[in-house]
Amino acid sequence: MVAVVVARTGRELQRYSGQHRLVVGCIPYRLKGSIEALGIDNALEVLVISAQRKGKGMLFPKGGWELDEKIQEAALRETIEEAGVLGTIGNELGKWCFKSKGNDAYYEGHMFPLLVTEELDQWPEKDIRQRCWVSAAKAKESCQYGWMREALDLLVTRLESTN
């Protein structure tokens, strides 16, 4: 049986905190082995996706948190829509306030770690995004958003401290 996932569209149900649109996302990751044995740099891979606009680099999946969703549900939905992966979501990494690079809008972003258990062959944004497994260091180089790089640093610190 194949599940069909349809991306949500529109902004009618978007959550706001004051003037800041609330966005949520995940840092999808997998471990190639034990962090203790291999070290975090060799054990950890994260999944980055291409931005919708050409030349805007790679990033982690994120999008609007809607009124009919819990925060983790929204983060999972956005990750499925944009990156086509499923997994186990962890505790929130943090909250960041940032200004859009494309306009003068301000956002409040929440990020979660997602231990990937399944990669889908078909997902809503497959035709407009590419996904790529990379090291945390490579993700930091290619991600244009400072707040996402900070979230990645927090994930690395969390994973190192649990081993």
Secondary structure, DSSP 8 states (H G I E B T S, - for coil): ----------STTB-EETTEEEEEEEEEEEESS-HHHH-HHHHEEEEEEE-SSTTS-EE--EEE-BTTS-HHHHHHHHHHHHH-EEEEE-S--EEEEEE-SSSS-EEEEEEEEEEEEEE-S--TTTTT--EEEEEHHHHHHHB--HHHHHHHHHHHHHHHHT-
